[in-house]
Amino acid sequence: MPKAIRVYEYGGPEVMRFEDVPLAEPGPGQIRVKQAAIGVNFIDIYFRTGAYKSPHMPYTPGKEGAGTVTAVGEGVSQFKPGDRVAYGSVADGCYAEEPVIPASAAVPIPDGVDEKTAAAMMLKGLTVEYLLHRTYAVKPGDTILWQAAAGGVGLIACQWAKHLGATVIGTAGSPEKAELAKRNGCDHVILYREEDVAKRVREITGGKGVPVVYDGVGQATLMGSLDSLAPLGLLASFGSASGAITGLDLGLLAPRGSLYVTRPTLATFSSNRATLEEAAARLFKVVGDGAVKIAVNATYPLAEAQQVHRDLAGRETTGSIVMLP
C-alpha cells in the first residue's frame, strides 16, 4: 500500500502524518503517477497552517512533483503509462508516493531533464515565468528589484532576469545568502537586516528607482518595495512568507508616483492549458540551454516532511528542496 502525508487539522508541522493510503484509480481527466521526487514550497506551509484553506479535510499537501504515469483515466489521450511527467500547479496531493492528479496540470519531461530537477523547478520556475514574462515583461536594460533573492524562487528568477538582459538588484538576510545570490545573477545585493533597501535602490539607480519590484515576502517588505519604485512602477506581490499584506492604503500609491500593485497567482495563469504549455516550454528551454541552473540544495525522505517544514519556515534552506518517496 502506498504512503502519503495526511493532514486532519490545521496547525504546526506535527499535524502532518505519514500514513498508508489506498491506491487510487484515476477518474475522468486524471492520471496516476509513481513519483520520483516531490517539490516543497512555502505555499504548502500556508495550507498546513490554515492561512489558505484546503477545500477538504483530511487532505494531502503538495503542489509539485515529477514521476512516471502508471494509469490514465477516461478521456486522457495526451499521456500513457510509462510517460515521464512533471507538474507544479496541482491543487494538492503531491506529498504522496503515487498520487492521482489532473492530466491538465501535467506536462511531459523532455529528454535531458531528470525527475529530481523537474520536481524542484516546476512551481518555482513557472512562477518566475509568469512574473518575468506576463506580469511585467522584463526587457534588456531594465533594472529590477527581487526581494529574497537567495530563496528557491529568487535564485531561478535572478538567473532568468539576467539572461533577459536586466540589471538585477536582490535582497538577502546574510552575507552567505548575498554571495549565493551574486553567483546566481544578482548584480547588487542589499542586506535587508543592515541596510535601508529603498535608500540603496535609489543609490544604485541614480535616484530613479526601479520599474518593477517582485516581492514574495509580504507584510515585512511592503513599504521598502513601494519606496523602491519609480513613478508608474509596479509592485508584483506574489507571496507572503512574512505574513499576508492586510489593509493596504491605496493613498500610499499616489504620492510615490501613481504606482501599480498586483497580486498574481500561478493558478490563474496555469488554468489555461495553452499558457501552461507555453510557459513550461519556455522554462525547460532556459534550463536545457544552461541559462538557468536549478539548485537542489536539500533532499529529504517524504517521511521527514515535518522537519522539512521546520527548516523551510526557519529560513534554514536556500534554493529548492525535494522530498524522495
DAQUI-V444620 format. One record per residue. RES is the residue in three letters. PHI is phi in degrees with one decimal (* if undefined). NEAR is the number of other ideal C-beta (glycine too) atoms within 12 Angstrom. D_LAST is the distance of its C-alpha to the last C-alpha in Angstrom with 1 decimal. Layout:
RES/PHI/NEAR/D_LAST  RES/PHI/NEAR/D_LAST
//
This chain:
MET/*/12/13.0  PRO/-68.8/27/9.6  LYS/-111.3/26/8.4  ALA/-156.2/37/8.9  ILE/-84.7/43/10.7  ARG/-122.7/29/14.4  VAL/-120.8/36/17.4  TYR/-104.3/18/20.8  GLU/-156.4/17/23.1  TYR/-71.4/23/23.3  GLY/162.8/18/23.4  GLY/-75.8/16/21.8  PRO/-55.5/26/18.3  GLU/-66.9/19/19.0  VAL/-76.2/26/19.1  MET/-84.7/38/15.3  ARG/-111.1/26/14.3  PHE/-95.1/30/11.1  GLU/-134.4/22/12.4  ASP/-71.2/15/12.6  VAL/-134.4/23/13.7  PRO/-64.9/16/15.8  LEU/-74.6/19/14.8  ALA/-87.3/24/16.8  GLU/-93.6/16/19.3  PRO/-68.1/28/19.8  GLY/-88.2/18/23.2  PRO/-55.4/15/25.8  GLY/76.8/21/24.5  GLN/-117.1/30/20.8  ILE/-131.8/44/18.1  ARG/-106.1/34/14.9  VAL/-128.3/47/12.0  LYS/-83.6/29/9.2  GLN/-78.4/44/7.0  ALA/-97.1/33/6.7  ALA/-157.7/42/6.7  ILE/-127.0/54/7.7  GLY/-80.4/52/11.1  VAL/-122.8/48/12.8  ASN/-141.8/48/16.5  PHE/-60.4/41/19.5  ILE/-63.3/38/20.1  ASP/-62.9/40/17.1  ILE/-70.0/35/19.2  TYR/-57.5/28/22.3  PHE/-71.5/34/20.9  ARG/-63.7/42/19.6  THR/-81.1/27/23.1  GLY/93.9/17/25.0  ALA/-59.9/23/26.6  TYR/-111.9/25/25.3  LYS/-95.5/16/25.4  SER/-75.6/28/22.9  PRO/-71.8/11/24.9  HIS/-151.4/14/23.6  MET/-133.6/18/22.6  PRO/-69.1/22/20.2  TYR/-143.9/34/17.7  THR/-107.4/41/14.0  PRO/-70.0/46/14.1  GLY/107.3/49/12.9  LYS/-118.3/43/14.9  GLU/-144.9/50/13.2  GLY/-176.1/51/10.7  ALA/-156.1/45/11.1  GLY/177.4/41/10.5  THR/-117.7/28/12.9  VAL/-65.0/34/15.2  THR/-112.7/30/15.5  ALA/-161.4/27/18.3  VAL/-126.1/29/20.9  GLY/-90.3/25/23.2  GLU/-58.1/14/26.9  GLY/86.4/16/28.4  VAL/-90.7/26/25.5  SER/-116.3/12/27.2  GLN/-83.6/20/25.5  PHE/-131.4/34/22.2  LYS/-140.9/18/21.8  PRO/-53.6/19/19.1  GLY/101.5/16/17.9  ASP/-71.1/28/18.4  ARG/-87.6/34/16.1  VAL/-135.6/43/15.9  ALA/-135.4/49/15.1  TYR/-156.3/48/16.1  GLY/-138.6/48/17.1  SER/-139.1/41/19.4  VAL/-77.5/46/17.8  ALA/-59.1/31/19.4  ASP/-171.6/38/16.3  GLY/103.1/41/13.3  CYS/-84.5/48/10.5  TYR/-78.4/49/8.5  ALA/-153.9/40/7.2  GLU/-73.6/36/5.4  GLU/-145.0/35/9.0  PRO/-80.7/46/11.4  VAL/-103.5/39/15.0  ILE/-133.2/46/16.5  PRO/-66.8/35/20.1  ALA/-60.7/33/20.9  SER/-67.5/28/23.2  ALA/-91.9/38/20.4  ALA/-100.0/43/18.8  VAL/-132.2/39/20.4  PRO/-65.7/25/20.2  ILE/-87.0/35/18.8  PRO/-70.5/23/21.8  ASP/-57.5/10/22.2  GLY/94.4/14/21.8  VAL/-115.1/33/18.9  ASP/-85.4/23/15.5  GLU/-63.9/32/12.3  LYS/-64.3/33/11.3  THR/-65.1/34/14.9  ALA/-61.1/45/15.0  ALA/-66.1/46/12.2  ALA/-78.0/44/14.1  MET/-117.4/50/17.4  MET/-65.9/52/17.7  LEU/-64.5/48/18.6  LYS/-67.0/46/20.3  GLY/-67.0/50/22.0  LEU/-68.4/48/23.2  THR/-63.1/44/24.5  VAL/-62.3/48/26.4  GLU/-60.2/42/27.7  TYR/-70.5/40/29.3  LEU/-72.3/43/30.7  LEU/-80.9/41/32.3  HIS/-111.1/29/33.4  ARG/-121.3/27/34.0  THR/-77.9/31/34.7  TYR/-138.4/33/36.9  ALA/-78.2/21/37.3  VAL/-70.3/36/37.4  LYS/-127.6/17/40.1  PRO/-55.1/14/41.5  GLY/96.5/12/43.6  ASP/-67.8/30/41.8  THR/-113.7/34/40.9  ILE/-122.4/52/37.9  LEU/-115.7/52/36.5  TRP/-119.0/55/32.7  GLN/-75.7/51/31.9  ALA/63.5/45/29.0  ALA/-72.1/50/28.9  ALA/-96.7/40/26.4  GLY/-77.5/43/23.6  GLY/-60.3/45/20.8  VAL/-72.2/50/23.0  GLY/-60.6/47/26.1  LEU/-65.6/41/25.2  ILE/-68.0/46/24.6  ALA/-63.7/52/27.7  CYS/-65.9/49/30.0  GLN/-62.8/39/29.4  TRP/-68.6/41/29.9  ALA/-64.0/45/32.9  LYS/-62.5/35/34.5  HIS/-61.2/27/33.9  LEU/-79.7/29/35.8  GLY/98.4/20/38.7  ALA/-88.0/33/38.4  THR/-90.0/29/39.3  VAL/-109.5/40/36.4  ILE/-103.0/46/37.0  GLY/-124.6/50/33.9  THR/-115.0/44/33.7  ALA/-150.9/37/31.7  GLY/-95.6/33/31.8  SER/-153.3/21/32.4  PRO/-58.7/17/33.9  GLU/-64.5/16/30.7  LYS/-69.2/33/29.0  ALA/-62.9/30/32.3  GLU/-63.3/18/32.1  LEU/-62.0/30/28.6  ALA/-61.9/41/29.9  LYS/-63.8/25/32.9  ARG/-70.1/24/30.9  ASN/-116.2/38/29.1  GLY/108.7/38/32.3  CYS/-74.6/36/34.0  ASP/-81.5/26/37.7  HIS/-136.0/32/38.4  VAL/-123.7/38/36.2  ILE/-103.5/40/37.6  LEU/-81.0/23/36.6  TYR/-67.8/35/36.6  ARG/-78.9/18/37.1  GLU/-113.8/16/40.3  GLU/-123.2/23/41.7  ASP/-80.1/18/42.9  VAL/-59.9/41/40.6  ALA/-62.1/32/43.1  LYS/-63.4/18/46.0  ARG/-66.5/26/44.1  VAL/-60.5/40/43.1  ARG/-63.0/24/46.9  GLU/-63.8/18/47.8  ILE/-66.6/28/45.5  THR/-97.8/26/46.6  GLY/63.8/12/50.3  GLY/89.2/15/50.4  LYS/-78.5/20/49.2  GLY/83.9/35/45.6  VAL/-113.4/47/42.8  PRO/-75.6/32/42.5  VAL/-150.6/40/39.0  VAL/-121.9/48/36.6  TYR/-102.5/48/32.9  ASP/-134.0/47/31.8  GLY/-102.0/43/28.4  VAL/-88.1/38/29.5  GLY/105.2/28/31.9  GLN/-56.8/22/34.7  ALA/-65.0/25/35.1  THR/-108.0/36/35.7  LEU/-53.7/34/37.6  MET/-69.0/25/41.1  GLY/-62.1/34/40.4  SER/-67.7/45/38.8  LEU/-60.5/37/41.9  ASP/-73.3/28/44.3  SER/-91.5/45/42.8  LEU/-84.2/40/43.5  ALA/-75.0/30/46.5  PRO/-51.7/19/48.7  LEU/67.8/19/47.1  GLY/-73.7/34/43.7  LEU/-118.3/37/40.4  LEU/-96.5/44/37.9  ALA/-98.2/39/34.5  SER/-94.1/35/32.7  PHE/-113.4/47/29.1  GLY/-165.1/40/27.4  SER/-144.6/28/28.3  ALA/-60.3/32/26.4  SER/-97.1/26/29.6  GLY/122.1/17/30.5  ALA/-68.4/21/31.7  ILE/-76.1/28/35.1  THR/-124.6/12/37.6  GLY/62.5/10/41.2  LEU/-66.4/21/41.6  ASP/-81.3/15/45.3  LEU/-61.9/14/46.2  GLY/-63.3/12/49.4  LEU/-68.3/21/47.4  LEU/-80.6/25/46.9  ALA/-67.2/14/50.6  PRO/-68.1/14/52.1  ARG/-88.1/27/49.2  GLY/110.3/22/50.2  SER/53.2/17/49.2  LEU/-74.1/32/45.4  TYR/-111.8/26/42.7  VAL/-133.5/28/39.5  THR/-133.9/25/36.6  ARG/-125.1/23/33.3  PRO/-80.1/30/31.3  THR/-134.3/27/27.8  LEU/-62.8/39/25.3  ALA/-56.7/25/25.4  THR/-64.1/19/29.1  PHE/-71.0/29/28.9  SER/-81.1/37/25.9  SER/-69.6/18/27.5  ASN/-93.6/17/29.8  ARG/-60.0/20/28.2  ALA/-63.6/13/30.7  THR/-65.5/24/30.0  LEU/-60.2/33/26.2  GLU/-64.6/22/26.7  GLU/-64.6/21/29.3  ALA/-65.4/34/27.2  ALA/-64.7/38/24.1  ALA/-62.5/21/26.6  ARG/-65.1/28/28.2  LEU/-64.3/43/24.9  PHE/-61.8/31/23.8  LYS/-67.7/21/27.3  VAL/-68.1/31/27.6  VAL/-73.7/36/24.4  GLY/-63.2/24/25.4  ASP/-75.9/17/28.9  GLY/86.7/13/27.7  ALA/-69.1/24/29.4  VAL/-125.7/36/26.2  LYS/-105.3/27/23.7  ILE/-94.1/40/20.2  ALA/-92.1/34/19.6  VAL/-92.4/32/16.0  ASN/-95.2/26/17.2  ALA/-154.1/25/14.4  THR/-126.9/27/10.7  TYR/-136.1/30/9.0  PRO/-69.0/21/6.1  LEU/-56.3/40/5.2  ALA/-61.6/21/7.8  GLU/-100.2/25/10.2  ALA/-57.6/40/10.7  GLN/-59.7/30/14.3  GLN/-68.4/24/15.0  VAL/-56.8/38/13.6  HIS/-67.6/36/16.1  ARG/-64.1/22/18.8  ASP/-67.3/24/18.6  LEU/-66.0/33/18.7  ALA/-67.6/25/21.5  GLY/-86.9/14/23.4  ARG/58.1/22/23.6  GLU/-87.4/20/21.9  THR/-121.4/32/20.0  THR/-131.9/32/21.3  GLY/65.8/35/20.0  SER/-97.9/44/16.5  ILE/-115.8/43/13.4  VAL/-127.7/46/9.8  MET/-108.8/45/6.6  LEU/-109.7/29/3.8  PRO/-62.3/35/0.0
//
